[in-house]
């Protein structure tokens, strides 16, 4: 059996190593609690359907507060507007997304 190392990082930056208990189960201990992590395959490639609304909002905030991502979106819009599109999909939804991001800044 090959072992994978998993580390869990909490909101204040503390890092905990999770130790493998069996093929799909890991545990890690904080100062006051012990946690168990169970791994399983998912048919949802991106894992988004299993995320809570709070997790989705935190992830969205983290993504769209990243200046590199915002710059990539702006570049994609410029390229698309000059008929050099790296973006494929719904143009109206893309425009709404970029407009929302720009209005939040």
C-alpha positions as CSV (number, residue, x, y, z in Angstrom):
1,X,0.0,0.0,0.0
2,X,1.4,3.4,-0.9
3,X,0.9,6.2,1.5
4,X,-0.1,9.7,0.6
5,X,0.6,12.6,3.0
6,X,-2.2,15.0,3.6
7,X,-1.9,18.3,5.5
8,X,-4.9,20.3,6.8
9,X,-4.5,24.1,7.2
10,X,-7.0,25.9,9.3
11,X,-8.1,29.6,9.0
12,X,-5.4,30.9,11.3
13,X,-2.6,29.2,9.3
14,X,-1.9,26.3,11.6
15,X,-1.0,23.1,9.7
16,X,-1.8,19.6,10.8
17,X,-0.6,16.4,9.2
18,X,-3.3,13.8,8.6
19,X,-2.2,10.2,9.2
20,X,-3.6,7.3,7.1
21,X,-5.7,4.9,9.1
22,X,-6.8,2.6,6.2
23,X,-7.0,2.9,2.4
24,X,-9.5,5.8,2.4
25,X,-9.4,7.2,5.9
26,X,-7.1,9.7,7.5
27,X,-7.2,11.4,10.9
28,X,-5.6,14.5,12.3
29,X,-5.5,16.1,15.7
30,X,-5.7,19.7,16.8
31,X,-5.0,20.9,20.3
32,X,-8.5,19.9,21.4
33,X,-10.1,17.6,18.9
34,X,-9.5,14.7,16.6
35,X,-10.9,14.7,13.1
36,X,-11.4,11.9,10.5
37,X,-11.2,12.4,6.8
38,X,-12.8,9.9,4.4
39,X,-11.8,9.9,0.8
40,X,-14.2,8.7,-1.9
41,X,-14.6,9.0,-5.7
42,X,-17.0,11.5,-7.0
43,X,-18.8,11.7,-10.3
44,X,-18.8,15.5,-9.9
45,X,-15.5,16.5,-11.5
46,X,-15.2,19.9,-9.9
47,X,-16.8,19.0,-6.5
48,X,-18.9,22.1,-6.6
49,X,-22.2,20.4,-6.1
50,X,-21.1,19.1,-2.7
51,X,-19.9,22.5,-1.5
52,X,-22.1,24.5,0.9
53,X,-23.2,27.9,-0.1
54,X,-20.8,29.4,2.5
55,X,-17.9,27.4,0.9
56,X,-18.9,28.6,-2.6
57,X,-19.0,32.2,-1.4
58,X,-15.6,31.9,0.2
59,X,-14.1,30.3,-2.9
60,X,-15.7,32.9,-5.1
61,X,-14.4,35.8,-3.0
62,X,-10.9,34.2,-2.9
63,X,-10.8,33.8,-6.7
64,X,-12.1,37.2,-7.6
65,X,-9.9,39.1,-5.1
66,X,-6.9,37.7,-6.9
67,X,-5.4,40.4,-9.1
68,X,-3.9,37.8,-11.5
69,X,-7.3,36.2,-12.2
70,X,-8.9,39.6,-12.6
71,X,-6.2,40.6,-15.1
72,X,-6.8,37.3,-17.1
73,X,-10.5,38.1,-17.3
74,X,-9.8,41.6,-18.5
75,X,-7.3,40.3,-21.1
76,X,-9.9,37.7,-22.3
77,X,-12.4,40.4,-22.8
78,X,-10.0,42.6,-24.7
79,X,-8.9,39.6,-26.9
80,X,-12.5,38.6,-27.5
81,X,-13.4,42.2,-28.4
82,X,-10.6,42.3,-30.9
83,X,-11.8,39.0,-32.5
84,X,-9.0,37.0,-30.9
85,X,-11.0,35.0,-28.4
86,X,-9.6,32.5,-25.9
87,X,-13.1,32.4,-24.3
88,X,-15.7,29.9,-25.5
89,X,-19.2,29.8,-24.1
90,X,-22.0,32.2,-23.4
91,X,-20.9,35.7,-24.4
92,X,-23.7,37.4,-22.4
93,X,-22.9,35.5,-19.2
94,X,-19.2,36.3,-19.7
95,X,-20.0,40.0,-20.1
96,X,-22.2,40.0,-16.9
97,X,-19.3,38.3,-15.0
98,X,-16.7,40.8,-16.1
99,X,-19.1,43.7,-15.4
100,X,-19.9,42.4,-11.9
101,X,-16.2,42.0,-11.1
102,X,-15.4,45.5,-12.4
103,X,-18.2,47.1,-10.4
104,X,-17.0,45.4,-7.2
105,X,-13.6,47.0,-7.4
